[in-house]
Amino acid sequence: MRRGISIGATMVIPVLIGLAAMIAGTTQPIEWSSAAPYRALSDTQVRRDPNPVVAFESARMGWTAQRILEQSDPEAVLATTEPTPVDVRLVERDGFTLAAHAAGGLWAAGRLVEPGRVAYLTPLPEGGATVVVTSGCGGHVLWQAQTDDPWIHPVDPRPNRPGAEHLTVCDGPAYRGSLGIITEQNAVTGQNAVTENAVTENGVVHTVNRVNVEDYLLGVVPGGMRAEWADQGAAEALRAQAIAARSYVLDERRYSYAQTCDTSDCQEYLGTTKEDPRWAAAVESTAGIVLVPGPHHRAPSDESGHRASEAVSAIEAEYRRIGGPNSAVGTPLGPEMILPQHAGTYRLYTNGVIVATPALGAQVVDFTTVLQPAPQSLEDQPAPEAALPGSAAHAPTPPGVAAAATAVPAQ
């Protein structure tokens, strides 16, 4: 049986300082192309959200959003995309009649529904829906009709509209964009379910929120990060996460009737419930920017050809590759940490360390090597005062973050 070595982080810091000093000058900033066209990447890209702890500390050290993203996926490049709608399955609404209202009014069955009145939609077997308008949630019926358009629309379909125009579900949250349902027969007979939206699947009605991608992102929980980080010098971490979240949803192809869902199985999406101006600023300042694989990207996909939804760091990927807890390095002793001089990340295990840097990738270092004393000249050497390669002083920046990036012709 392998015996683990109990060791504190302080015993490996000297060698990590030496390692950081050796590699600090080897990192190269990625070239971010604002000219590259967006394309769907379901067959090639693996989701790589920035590690929240690393992103926070990196941003506070002056790293730009693009350098934070480059650390998560060194082969990725930036591209731009036009504003586009996304279809989001509202999982907790499965099996329920759709009922919504808006303080500024709404459209249903081709008619303007006055402010405060509620439109109920029930799918019809042959397609379309029955619309019943009431004086309020559970109020008396004012009028009803049948329609081929199984949707409740806001009074103004454009993005970034005020709260009075958002559609509020009875006993539920409010949403930007439109809310819709459709019958199972429409899906079975081959009509465009993605265009028509929420369908019945195995006899269950699904409600879908069709919303502009930038409006959608305002309601997305930012991947383990917190909006208040913007007040703590880490706004670039939020910008990096906004780019990652936009890239992920535009690459999703979950269902025949919706691209994505509102749970953490996809990306947690809460409608307008917890929108925050600091997160909104990150979304707005990176509008239209997405991550796409570079020419040498070879990320794995799952058996169905879709990318994996789990965000896996380079260290975790290497740990799994070598056998995880059954490997020679043993089991983790703590979370991933940042190398001195911000040269990369590392994680301690019972019998070794896995170190990851942009230049060298992830590598296993056993404690025989780690416990060797670091050279005095490196141990005592102060951190360089010059800006890090790829920092705000050197790296090109994506549109909306700072200066425009240097265009690189699309491959």
Contacts in CASP RR format, 6 or more apart in sequence:
PFRMAT RR
TARGET T0000
AUTHOR 0000-0000-0000
METHOD contacts of the structure
MODEL  1
MRRGISIGATMVIPVLIGLAAMIAGTTQPIEWSSAAPYRALSDTQVRRDP
NPVVAFESARMGWTAQRILEQSDPEAVLATTEPTPVDVRLVERDGFTLAA
HAAGGLWAAGRLVEPGRVAYLTPLPEGGATVVVTSGCGGHVLWQAQTDDP
WIHPVDPRPNRPGAEHLTVCDGPAYRGSLGIITEQNAVTGQNAVTENAVT
ENGVVHTVNRVNVEDYLLGVVPGGMRAEWADQGAAEALRAQAIAARSYVL
DERRYSYAQTCDTSDCQEYLGTTKEDPRWAAAVESTAGIVLVPGPHHRAP
SDESGHRASEAVSAIEAEYRRIGGPNSAVGTPLGPEMILPQHAGTYRLYT
NGVIVATPALGAQVVDFTTVLQPAPQSLEDQPAPEAALPGSAAHAPTPPG
VAAAATAVPAQ
2 328 0 8 1.000
2 330 0 8 1.000
2 351 0 8 1.000
4 330 0 8 1.000
4 350 0 8 1.000
4 351 0 8 1.000
5 350 0 8 1.000
5 351 0 8 1.000
5 352 0 8 1.000
5 367 0 8 1.000
6 350 0 8 1.000
7 333 0 8 1.000
7 348 0 8 1.000
7 367 0 8 1.000
8 333 0 8 1.000
8 348 0 8 1.000
9 337 0 8 1.000
9 348 0 8 1.000
11 370 0 8 1.000
11 371 0 8 1.000
12 348 0 8 1.000
12 353 0 8 1.000
12 370 0 8 1.000
12 371 0 8 1.000
13 340 0 8 1.000
14 373 0 8 1.000
14 374 0 8 1.000
14 379 0 8 1.000
15 369 0 8 1.000
15 370 0 8 1.000
15 371 0 8 1.000
15 372 0 8 1.000
15 373 0 8 1.000
15 374 0 8 1.000
16 339 0 8 1.000
16 340 0 8 1.000
16 346 0 8 1.000
16 355 0 8 1.000
17 340 0 8 1.000
17 341 0 8 1.000
17 374 0 8 1.000
17 378 0 8 1.000
17 379 0 8 1.000
18 340 0 8 1.000
18 374 0 8 1.000
18 375 0 8 1.000
18 378 0 8 1.000
18 379 0 8 1.000
19 339 0 8 1.000
19 343 0 8 1.000
19 355 0 8 1.000
20 339 0 8 1.000
20 340 0 8 1.000
20 341 0 8 1.000
20 342 0 8 1.000
20 343 0 8 1.000
20 344 0 8 1.000
21 341 0 8 1.000
21 378 0 8 1.000
21 381 0 8 1.000
22 378 0 8 1.000
23 343 0 8 1.000
23 357 0 8 1.000
23 359 0 8 1.000
23 360 0 8 1.000
24 341 0 8 1.000
24 343 0 8 1.000
24 384 0 8 1.000
24 388 0 8 1.000
25 389 0 8 1.000
26 357 0 8 1.000
26 359 0 8 1.000
26 360 0 8 1.000
27 343 0 8 1.000
27 357 0 8 1.000
27 358 0 8 1.000
27 359 0 8 1.000
27 388 0 8 1.000
27 389 0 8 1.000
27 390 0 8 1.000
28 358 0 8 1.000
28 359 0 8 1.000
28 389 0 8 1.000
29 66 0 8 1.000
29 67 0 8 1.000
29 70 0 8 1.000
29 389 0 8 1.000
29 390 0 8 1.000
29 394 0 8 1.000
29 395 0 8 1.000
29 396 0 8 1.000
30 66 0 8 1.000
30 67 0 8 1.000
30 70 0 8 1.000
30 74 0 8 1.000
30 76 0 8 1.000
30 77 0 8 1.000
31 77 0 8 1.000
31 396 0 8 1.000
31 406 0 8 1.000
31 408 0 8 1.000
32 66 0 8 1.000
32 77 0 8 1.000
32 78 0 8 1.000
32 396 0 8 1.000
32 397 0 8 1.000
32 398 0 8 1.000
32 405 0 8 1.000
33 77 0 8 1.000
33 78 0 8 1.000
33 79 0 8 1.000
33 405 0 8 1.000
33 407 0 8 1.000
33 408 0 8 1.000
33 409 0 8 1.000
33 410 0 8 1.000
34 78 0 8 1.000
34 79 0 8 1.000
34 80 0 8 1.000
34 289 0 8 1.000
34 398 0 8 1.000
34 399 0 8 1.000
34 404 0 8 1.000
34 405 0 8 1.000
34 407 0 8 1.000
35 79 0 8 1.000
35 80 0 8 1.000
35 407 0 8 1.000
35 408 0 8 1.000
35 409 0 8 1.000
35 410 0 8 1.000
36 77 0 8 1.000
36 78 0 8 1.000
36 79 0 8 1.000
36 80 0 8 1.000
36 292 0 8 1.000
36 408 0 8 1.000
36 410 0 8 1.000
36 411 0 8 1.000
37 79 0 8 1.000
37 80 0 8 1.000
37 410 0 8 1.000
38 79 0 8 1.000
38 80 0 8 1.000
38 81 0 8 1.000
38 250 0 8 1.000
38 290 0 8 1.000
38 292 0 8 1.000
39 292 0 8 1.000
40 250 0 8 1.000
40 251 0 8 1.000
40 253 0 8 1.000
41 251 0 8 1.000
41 292 0 8 1.000
41 293 0 8 1.000
41 307 0 8 1.000
42 251 0 8 1.000
42 253 0 8 1.000
42 301 0 8 1.000
42 305 0 8 1.000
42 306 0 8 1.000
42 307 0 8 1.000
43 301 0 8 1.000
43 305 0 8 1.000
43 307 0 8 1.000
44 293 0 8 1.000
44 297 0 8 1.000
44 298 0 8 1.000
44 299 0 8 1.000
44 301 0 8 1.000
44 307 0 8 1.000
45 247 0 8 1.000
45 251 0 8 1.000
45 291 0 8 1.000
45 292 0 8 1.000
45 293 0 8 1.000
45 297 0 8 1.000
45 299 0 8 1.000
45 307 0 8 1.000
46 73 0 8 1.000
46 299 0 8 1.000
46 300 0 8 1.000
46 301 0 8 1.000
46 307 0 8 1.000
46 308 0 8 1.000
46 312 0 8 1.000
47 244 0 8 1.000
47 248 0 8 1.000
47 307 0 8 1.000
47 308 0 8 1.000
47 309 0 8 1.000
47 310 0 8 1.000
47 311 0 8 1.000
48 72 0 8 1.000
48 73 0 8 1.000
48 76 0 8 1.000
48 244 0 8 1.000
48 311 0 8 1.000
48 312 0 8 1.000
49 72 0 8 1.000
49 223 0 8 1.000
49 241 0 8 1.000
49 244 0 8 1.000
49 245 0 8 1.000
49 248 0 8 1.000
49 311 0 8 1.000
50 68 0 8 1.000
50 69 0 8 1.000
50 71 0 8 1.000
50 72 0 8 1.000
50 237 0 8 1.000
50 240 0 8 1.000
50 241 0 8 1.000
50 244 0 8 1.000
51 72 0 8 1.000
51 313 0 8 1.000
51 336 0 8 1.000
51 345 0 8 1.000
52 223 0 8 1.000
52 224 0 8 1.000
52 225 0 8 1.000
52 237 0 8 1.000
53 335 0 8 1.000
53 336 0 8 1.000
53 337 0 8 1.000
53 338 0 8 1.000
54 68 0 8 1.000
54 71 0 8 1.000
54 336 0 8 1.000
54 338 0 8 1.000
54 344 0 8 1.000
54 345 0 8 1.000
55 68 0 8 1.000
55 225 0 8 1.000
55 234 0 8 1.000
55 237 0 8 1.000
55 240 0 8 1.000
55 241 0 8 1.000
56 225 0 8 1.000
56 229 0 8 1.000
56 232 0 8 1.000
56 234 0 8 1.000
56 237 0 8 1.000
57 338 0 8 1.000
57 342 0 8 1.000
58 67 0 8 1.000
58 68 0 8 1.000
58 71 0 8 1.000
58 236 0 8 1.000
58 237 0 8 1.000
58 338 0 8 1.000
58 342 0 8 1.000
59 68 0 8 1.000
59 229 0 8 1.000
59 233 0 8 1.000
59 234 0 8 1.000
59 235 0 8 1.000
59 236 0 8 1.000
59 237 0 8 1.000
59 240 0 8 1.000
60 232 0 8 1.000
60 233 0 8 1.000
60 234 0 8 1.000
61 342 0 8 1.000
61 388 0 8 1.000
61 391 0 8 1.000
62 236 0 8 1.000
62 391 0 8 1.000
62 392 0 8 1.000
63 236 0 8 1.000
63 342 0 8 1.000
63 388 0 8 1.000
63 390 0 8 1.000
63 391 0 8 1.000
63 392 0 8 1.000
64 236 0 8 1.000
64 390 0 8 1.000
64 391 0 8 1.000
64 392 0 8 1.000
64 395 0 8 1.000
64 397 0 8 1.000
64 401 0 8 1.000
64 402 0 8 1.000
65 236 0 8 1.000
65 237 0 8 1.000
65 239 0 8 1.000
65 240 0 8 1.000
65 243 0 8 1.000
65 286 0 8 1.000
65 397 0 8 1.000
65 398 0 8 1.000
65 401 0 8 1.000
66 78 0 8 1.000
66 240 0 8 1.000
66 395 0 8 1.000
66 396 0 8 1.000
66 397 0 8 1.000
66 398 0 8 1.000
66 401 0 8 1.000
66 405 0 8 1.000
67 390 0 8 1.000
67 391 0 8 1.000
67 395 0 8 1.000
68 236 0 8 1.000
68 237 0 8 1.000
68 240 0 8 1.000
69 76 0 8 1.000
69 78 0 8 1.000
69 240 0 8 1.000
69 243 0 8 1.000
69 244 0 8 1.000
69 291 0 8 1.000
70 76 0 8 1.000
70 358 0 8 1.000
71 344 0 8 1.000
71 345 0 8 1.000
71 358 0 8 1.000
72 244 0 8 1.000
72 311 0 8 1.000
72 313 0 8 1.000
73 291 0 8 1.000
73 297 0 8 1.000
73 299 0 8 1.000
74 358 0 8 1.000
74 361 0 8 1.000
75 293 0 8 1.000
75 294 0 8 1.000
75 296 0 8 1.000
75 297 0 8 1.000
75 298 0 8 1.000
76 291 0 8 1.000
76 292 0 8 1.000
76 293 0 8 1.000
76 294 0 8 1.000
76 297 0 8 1.000
77 291 0 8 1.000
77 292 0 8 1.000
77 293 0 8 1.000
77 294 0 8 1.000
77 408 0 8 1.000
78 243 0 8 1.000
78 289 0 8 1.000
78 290 0 8 1.000
78 291 0 8 1.000
78 292 0 8 1.000
78 398 0 8 1.000
78 405 0 8 1.000
79 289 0 8 1.000
79 290 0 8 1.000
79 291 0 8 1.000
79 292 0 8 1.000
79 410 0 8 1.000
80 288 0 8 1.000
80 289 0 8 1.000
80 290 0 8 1.000
80 399 0 8 1.000
81 250 0 8 1.000
81 288 0 8 1.000
81 290 0 8 1.000
82 288 0 8 1.000
83 159 0 8 1.000
83 212 0 8 1.000
83 213 0 8 1.000
83 214 0 8 1.000
83 287 0 8 1.000
83 288 0 8 1.000
84 212 0 8 1.000
84 213 0 8 1.000
84 250 0 8 1.000
85 210 0 8 1.000
85 211 0 8 1.000
85 212 0 8 1.000
85 213 0 8 1.000
86 210 0 8 1.000
86 211 0 8 1.000
86 212 0 8 1.000
86 213 0 8 1.000
86 216 0 8 1.000
86 249 0 8 1.000
86 250 0 8 1.000
86 252 0 8 1.000
86 259 0 8 1.000
86 260 0 8 1.000
87 194 0 8 1.000
87 197 0 8 1.000
87 208 0 8 1.000
87 209 0 8 1.000
87 210 0 8 1.000
87 257 0 8 1.000
87 258 0 8 1.000
87 259 0 8 1.000
87 260 0 8 1.000
88 208 0 8 1.000
88 209 0 8 1.000
88 210 0 8 1.000
88 211 0 8 1.000
88 216 0 8 1.000
88 258 0 8 1.000
88 259 0 8 1.000
88 260 0 8 1.000
88 261 0 8 1.000
88 262 0 8 1.000
88 269 0 8 1.000
89 198 0 8 1.000
89 206 0 8 1.000
89 207 0 8 1.000
89 208 0 8 1.000
89 254 0 8 1.000
89 255 0 8 1.000
89 257 0 8 1.000
89 258 0 8 1.000
89 260 0 8 1.000
89 261 0 8 1.000
89 262 0 8 1.000
90 206 0 8 1.000
90 207 0 8 1.000
90 208 0 8 1.000
90 209 0 8 1.000
90 261 0 8 1.000
90 262 0 8 1.000
91 261 0 8 1.000
91 262 0 8 1.000
91 263 0 8 1.000
92 262 0 8 1.000
93 169 0 8 1.000
93 206 0 8 1.000
93 207 0 8 1.000
94 204 0 8 1.000
94 205 0 8 1.000
94 206 0 8 1.000
94 207 0 8 1.000
95 204 0 8 1.000
95 205 0 8 1.000
95 206 0 8 1.000
96 205 0 8 1.000
96 207 0 8 1.000
97 120 0 8 1.000
97 121 0 8 1.000
97 122 0 8 1.000
97 205 0 8 1.000
98 120 0 8 1.000
98 121 0 8 1.000
98 122 0 8 1.000
98 152 0 8 1.000
98 169 0 8 1.000
98 179 0 8 1.000
98 180 0 8 1.000
98 181 0 8 1.000
98 198 0 8 1.000
98 207 0 8 1.000
99 118 0 8 1.000
99 119 0 8 1.000
99 120 0 8 1.000
99 121 0 8 1.000
99 137 0 8 1.000
99 169 0 8 1.000
99 170 0 8 1.000
100 106 0 8 1.000
100 118 0 8 1.000
100 119 0 8 1.000
100 152 0 8 1.000
100 167 0 8 1.000
100 168 0 8 1.000
100 169 0 8 1.000
100 170 0 8 1.000
100 179 0 8 1.000
101 113 0 8 1.000
101 116 0 8 1.000
101 117 0 8 1.000
101 118 0 8 1.000
101 119 0 8 1.000
101 136 0 8 1.000
101 137 0 8 1.000
101 167 0 8 1.000
101 168 0 8 1.000
101 170 0 8 1.000
102 115 0 8 1.000
102 116 0 8 1.000
102 154 0 8 1.000
102 155 0 8 1.000
102 164 0 8 1.000
102 165 0 8 1.000
102 166 0 8 1.000
102 167 0 8 1.000
102 168 0 8 1.000
103 115 0 8 1.000
103 116 0 8 1.000
103 163 0 8 1.000
103 164 0 8 1.000
103 165 0 8 1.000
104 115 0 8 1.000
104 116 0 8 1.000
104 155 0 8 1.000
104 164 0 8 1.000
104 165 0 8 1.000
105 112 0 8 1.000
105 113 0 8 1.000
105 114 0 8 1.000
105 115 0 8 1.000
105 116 0 8 1.000
105 117 0 8 1.000
105 155 0 8 1.000
105 165 0 8 1.000
106 112 0 8 1.000
106 113 0 8 1.000
106 119 0 8 1.000
106 152 0 8 1.000
106 153 0 8 1.000
106 154 0 8 1.000
106 155 0 8 1.000
106 167 0 8 1.000
107 113 0 8 1.000
107 152 0 8 1.000
107 153 0 8 1.000
107 154 0 8 1.000
107 155 0 8 1.000
108 119 0 8 1.000
108 121 0 8 1.000
108 131 0 8 1.000
108 133 0 8 1.000
108 147 0 8 1.000
108 151 0 8 1.000
108 152 0 8 1.000
108 153 0 8 1.000
109 131 0 8 1.000
109 145 0 8 1.000
109 146 0 8 1.000
109 147 0 8 1.000
109 149 0 8 1.000
110 147 0 8 1.000
110 149 0 8 1.000
111 145 0 8 1.000
112 155 0 8 1.000
113 119 0 8 1.000
113 133 0 8 1.000
115 164 0 8 1.000
116 136 0 8 1.000
117 133 0 8 1.000
117 134 0 8 1.000
117 135 0 8 1.000
117 136 0 8 1.000
117 142 0 8 1.000
118 133 0 8 1.000
118 134 0 8 1.000
118 135 0 8 1.000
118 136 0 8 1.000
118 137 0 8 1.000
118 138 0 8 1.000
118 139 0 8 1.000
118 170 0 8 1.000
119 131 0 8 1.000
119 132 0 8 1.000
119 133 0 8 1.000
119 152 0 8 1.000
120 131 0 8 1.000
120 132 0 8 1.000
120 133 0 8 1.000
120 134 0 8 1.000
121 129 0 8 1.000
121 130 0 8 1.000
121 131 0 8 1.000
121 150 0 8 1.000
121 151 0 8 1.000
121 152 0 8 1.000
121 180 0 8 1.000
121 181 0 8 1.000
122 129 0 8 1.000
122 130 0 8 1.000
122 132 0 8 1.000
122 181 0 8 1.000
123 129 0 8 1.000
123 150 0 8 1.000
123 181 0 8 1.000
123 182 0 8 1.000
123 183 0 8 1.000
123 184 0 8 1.000
123 200 0 8 1.000
123 205 0 8 1.000
124 130 0 8 1.000
124 146 0 8 1.000
124 183 0 8 1.000
125 183 0 8 1.000
125 184 0 8 1.000
125 185 0 8 1.000
126 183 0 8 1.000
126 185 0 8 1.000
127 148 0 8 1.000
127 150 0 8 1.000
127 182 0 8 1.000
127 183 0 8 1.000
127 185 0 8 1.000
127 186 0 8 1.000
128 146 0 8 1.000
128 147 0 8 1.000
128 148 0 8 1.000
128 149 0 8 1.000
128 150 0 8 1.000
128 182 0 8 1.000
128 183 0 8 1.000
128 186 0 8 1.000
129 146 0 8 1.000
129 147 0 8 1.000
129 149 0 8 1.000
129 150 0 8 1.000
129 181 0 8 1.000
129 182 0 8 1.000
129 183 0 8 1.000
130 144 0 8 1.000
130 145 0 8 1.000
130 146 0 8 1.000
130 147 0 8 1.000
131 144 0 8 1.000
131 145 0 8 1.000
131 146 0 8 1.000
131 147 0 8 1.000
132 141 0 8 1.000
132 143 0 8 1.000
132 144 0 8 1.000
133 141 0 8 1.000
133 142 0 8 1.000
133 143 0 8 1.000
133 144 0 8 1.000
134 140 0 8 1.000
134 141 0 8 1.000
134 142 0 8 1.000
135 142 0 8 1.000
137 170 0 8 1.000
137 171 0 8 1.000
138 170 0 8 1.000
150 180 0 8 1.000
150 181 0 8 1.000
150 182 0 8 1.000
150 183 0 8 1.000
150 196 0 8 1.000
150 197 0 8 1.000
150 198 0 8 1.000
151 178 0 8 1.000
151 179 0 8 1.000
151 180 0 8 1.000
151 197 0 8 1.000
151 210 0 8 1.000
152 167 0 8 1.000
152 178 0 8 1.000
152 179 0 8 1.000
152 180 0 8 1.000
153 177 0 8 1.000
153 178 0 8 1.000
154 161 0 8 1.000
154 165 0 8 1.000
154 166 0 8 1.000
154 167 0 8 1.000
154 176 0 8 1.000
154 177 0 8 1.000
154 178 0 8 1.000
155 165 0 8 1.000
156 165 0 8 1.000
157 177 0 8 1.000
157 178 0 8 1.000
159 176 0 8 1.000
159 212 0 8 1.000
159 214 0 8 1.000
159 215 0 8 1.000
160 214 0 8 1.000
160 215 0 8 1.000
161 176 0 8 1.000
163 174 0 8 1.000
163 272 0 8 1.000
166 174 0 8 1.000
166 175 0 8 1.000
166 176 0 8 1.000
166 177 0 8 1.000
166 272 0 8 1.000
167 174 0 8 1.000
167 175 0 8 1.000
167 176 0 8 1.000
167 177 0 8 1.000
167 178 0 8 1.000
167 179 0 8 1.000
168 174 0 8 1.000
168 175 0 8 1.000
169 175 0 8 1.000
169 179 0 8 1.000
173 270 0 8 1.000
173 271 0 8 1.000
173 272 0 8 1.000
173 273 0 8 1.000
174 271 0 8 1.000
174 272 0 8 1.000
174 273 0 8 1.000
175 209 0 8 1.000
175 211 0 8 1.000
175 271 0 8 1.000
175 272 0 8 1.000
176 211 0 8 1.000
176 212 0 8 1.000
176 215 0 8 1.000
176 216 0 8 1.000
176 218 0 8 1.000
176 271 0 8 1.000
176 272 0 8 1.000
177 209 0 8 1.000
177 210 0 8 1.000
177 211 0 8 1.000
177 212 0 8 1.000
177 215 0 8 1.000
178 209 0 8 1.000
178 210 0 8 1.000
178 211 0 8 1.000
179 207 0 8 1.000
179 208 0 8 1.000
179 209 0 8 1.000
179 210 0 8 1.000
180 197 0 8 1.000
180 198 0 8 1.000
180 207 0 8 1.000
180 208 0 8 1.000
180 209 0 8 1.000
180 210 0 8 1.000
181 197 0 8 1.000
181 198 0 8 1.000
181 199 0 8 1.000
181 205 0 8 1.000
181 206 0 8 1.000
181 207 0 8 1.000
181 208 0 8 1.000
182 193 0 8 1.000
182 196 0 8 1.000
182 197 0 8 1.000
182 198 0 8 1.000
182 199 0 8 1.000
182 200 0 8 1.000
182 257 0 8 1.000
183 199 0 8 1.000
183 200 0 8 1.000
184 199 0 8 1.000
184 200 0 8 1.000
184 201 0 8 1.000
184 203 0 8 1.000
186 193 0 8 1.000
186 196 0 8 1.000
186 199 0 8 1.000
187 193 0 8 1.000
187 196 0 8 1.000
187 199 0 8 1.000
187 200 0 8 1.000
187 201 0 8 1.000
187 256 0 8 1.000
187 257 0 8 1.000
193 199 0 8 1.000
193 256 0 8 1.000
193 257 0 8 1.000
194 256 0 8 1.000
194 257 0 8 1.000
194 258 0 8 1.000
194 259 0 8 1.000
196 257 0 8 1.000
197 208 0 8 1.000
197 210 0 8 1.000
197 257 0 8 1.000
197 258 0 8 1.000
198 205 0 8 1.000
198 206 0 8 1.000
198 207 0 8 1.000
198 208 0 8 1.000
198 257 0 8 1.000
198 258 0 8 1.000
199 205 0 8 1.000
199 206 0 8 1.000
199 256 0 8 1.000
199 257 0 8 1.000
200 206 0 8 1.000
201 255 0 8 1.000
201 257 0 8 1.000
206 257 0 8 1.000
206 258 0 8 1.000
208 257 0 8 1.000
208 258 0 8 1.000
209 262 0 8 1.000
209 271 0 8 1.000
213 246 0 8 1.000
213 249 0 8 1.000
213 250 0 8 1.000
213 288 0 8 1.000
214 283 0 8 1.000
214 284 0 8 1.000
214 287 0 8 1.000
214 288 0 8 1.000
216 249 0 8 1.000
216 269 0 8 1.000
217 242 0 8 1.000
217 245 0 8 1.000
217 246 0 8 1.000
217 249 0 8 1.000
217 283 0 8 1.000
218 272 0 8 1.000
218 275 0 8 1.000
218 279 0 8 1.000
218 280 0 8 1.000
218 283 0 8 1.000
219 269 0 8 1.000
219 270 0 8 1.000
219 271 0 8 1.000
219 272 0 8 1.000
219 273 0 8 1.000
219 274 0 8 1.000
219 275 0 8 1.000
220 245 0 8 1.000
220 249 0 8 1.000
220 267 0 8 1.000
220 268 0 8 1.000
220 269 0 8 1.000
220 270 0 8 1.000
221 267 0 8 1.000
221 268 0 8 1.000
221 269 0 8 1.000
221 270 0 8 1.000
221 274 0 8 1.000
222 238 0 8 1.000
222 241 0 8 1.000
222 242 0 8 1.000
222 245 0 8 1.000
222 279 0 8 1.000
222 282 0 8 1.000
223 241 0 8 1.000
223 245 0 8 1.000
223 267 0 8 1.000
223 268 0 8 1.000
225 237 0 8 1.000
225 238 0 8 1.000
225 241 0 8 1.000
227 238 0 8 1.000
227 276 0 8 1.000
227 278 0 8 1.000
227 279 0 8 1.000
228 278 0 8 1.000
229 235 0 8 1.000
229 237 0 8 1.000
229 238 0 8 1.000
229 278 0 8 1.000
230 238 0 8 1.000
230 278 0 8 1.000
230 279 0 8 1.000
230 281 0 8 1.000
230 282 0 8 1.000
231 278 0 8 1.000
235 278 0 8 1.000
235 281 0 8 1.000
235 282 0 8 1.000
236 401 0 8 1.000
238 278 0 8 1.000
238 279 0 8 1.000
238 281 0 8 1.000
238 282 0 8 1.000
239 282 0 8 1.000
239 285 0 8 1.000
239 286 0 8 1.000
239 401 0 8 1.000
241 282 0 8 1.000
242 279 0 8 1.000
242 282 0 8 1.000
242 283 0 8 1.000
242 285 0 8 1.000
242 286 0 8 1.000
243 286 0 8 1.000
243 289 0 8 1.000
243 290 0 8 1.000
243 291 0 8 1.000
243 398 0 8 1.000
244 291 0 8 1.000
245 267 0 8 1.000
246 283 0 8 1.000
246 286 0 8 1.000
246 288 0 8 1.000
246 289 0 8 1.000
246 290 0 8 1.000
247 290 0 8 1.000
247 291 0 8 1.000
247 292 0 8 1.000
248 267 0 8 1.000
248 309 0 8 1.000
249 259 0 8 1.000
249 260 0 8 1.000
249 266 0 8 1.000
249 267 0 8 1.000
250 259 0 8 1.000
250 290 0 8 1.000
251 307 0 8 1.000
252 259 0 8 1.000
252 260 0 8 1.000
252 266 0 8 1.000
253 259 0 8 1.000
253 306 0 8 1.000
254 260 0 8 1.000
254 261 0 8 1.000
254 266 0 8 1.000
255 261 0 8 1.000
260 266 0 8 1.000
260 267 0 8 1.000
260 269 0 8 1.000
261 269 0 8 1.000
262 268 0 8 1.000
262 269 0 8 1.000
262 270 0 8 1.000
262 271 0 8 1.000
265 309 0 8 1.000
266 309 0 8 1.000
285 400 0 8 1.000
285 401 0 8 1.000
286 398 0 8 1.000
286 400 0 8 1.000
286 401 0 8 1.000
287 400 0 8 1.000
289 398 0 8 1.000
289 399 0 8 1.000
289 400 0 8 1.000
293 299 0 8 1.000
294 411 0 8 1.000
295 411 0 8 1.000
299 307 0 8 1.000
300 308 0 8 1.000
301 307 0 8 1.000
301 308 0 8 1.000
302 308 0 8 1.000
312 320 0 8 1.000
313 336 0 8 1.000
313 345 0 8 1.000
313 356 0 8 1.000
314 345 0 8 1.000
314 356 0 8 1.000
314 361 0 8 1.000
314 362 0 8 1.000
315 336 0 8 1.000
315 345 0 8 1.000
315 346 0 8 1.000
315 347 0 8 1.000
315 354 0 8 1.000
315 355 0 8 1.000
315 356 0 8 1.000
315 362 0 8 1.000
317 362 0 8 1.000
318 354 0 8 1.000
318 356 0 8 1.000
318 362 0 8 1.000
318 363 0 8 1.000
318 364 0 8 1.000
319 327 0 8 1.000
319 329 0 8 1.000
319 332 0 8 1.000
319 347 0 8 1.000
319 349 0 8 1.000
319 354 0 8 1.000
322 328 0 8 1.000
322 329 0 8 1.000
322 364 0 8 1.000
324 330 0 8 1.000
325 331 0 8 1.000
328 351 0 8 1.000
328 364 0 8 1.000
328 366 0 8 1.000
329 349 0 8 1.000
329 350 0 8 1.000
329 351 0 8 1.000
329 352 0 8 1.000
329 353 0 8 1.000
329 354 0 8 1.000
329 364 0 8 1.000
329 366 0 8 1.000
330 349 0 8 1.000
330 350 0 8 1.000
330 351 0 8 1.000
330 352 0 8 1.000
331 349 0 8 1.000
331 350 0 8 1.000
332 347 0 8 1.000
332 348 0 8 1.000
332 349 0 8 1.000
333 348 0 8 1.000
333 349 0 8 1.000
333 350 0 8 1.000
334 347 0 8 1.000
334 348 0 8 1.000
335 347 0 8 1.000
336 345 0 8 1.000
336 346 0 8 1.000
336 347 0 8 1.000
337 345 0 8 1.000
337 346 0 8 1.000
337 347 0 8 1.000
337 348 0 8 1.000
338 344 0 8 1.000
338 345 0 8 1.000
339 345 0 8 1.000
339 346 0 8 1.000
339 355 0 8 1.000
339 357 0 8 1.000
340 383 0 8 1.000
341 383 0 8 1.000
341 384 0 8 1.000
342 388 0 8 1.000
343 357 0 8 1.000
344 355 0 8 1.000
344 356 0 8 1.000
344 357 0 8 1.000
344 358 0 8 1.000
345 355 0 8 1.000
345 356 0 8 1.000
346 353 0 8 1.000
346 354 0 8 1.000
346 355 0 8 1.000
346 356 0 8 1.000
347 353 0 8 1.000
347 354 0 8 1.000
351 366 0 8 1.000
351 367 0 8 1.000
352 364 0 8 1.000
352 365 0 8 1.000
352 366 0 8 1.000
352 367 0 8 1.000
352 370 0 8 1.000
353 364 0 8 1.000
353 365 0 8 1.000
353 366 0 8 1.000
353 367 0 8 1.000
353 370 0 8 1.000
354 362 0 8 1.000
354 363 0 8 1.000
354 364 0 8 1.000
354 365 0 8 1.000
355 362 0 8 1.000
355 363 0 8 1.000
355 365 0 8 1.000
356 362 0 8 1.000
356 363 0 8 1.000
387 393 0 8 1.000
387 394 0 8 1.000
388 394 0 8 1.000
389 395 0 8 1.000
392 402 0 8 1.000
396 403 0 8 1.000
396 405 0 8 1.000
396 406 0 8 1.000
397 403 0 8 1.000
397 404 0 8 1.000
397 405 0 8 1.000
398 405 0 8 1.000
399 405 0 8 1.000
END
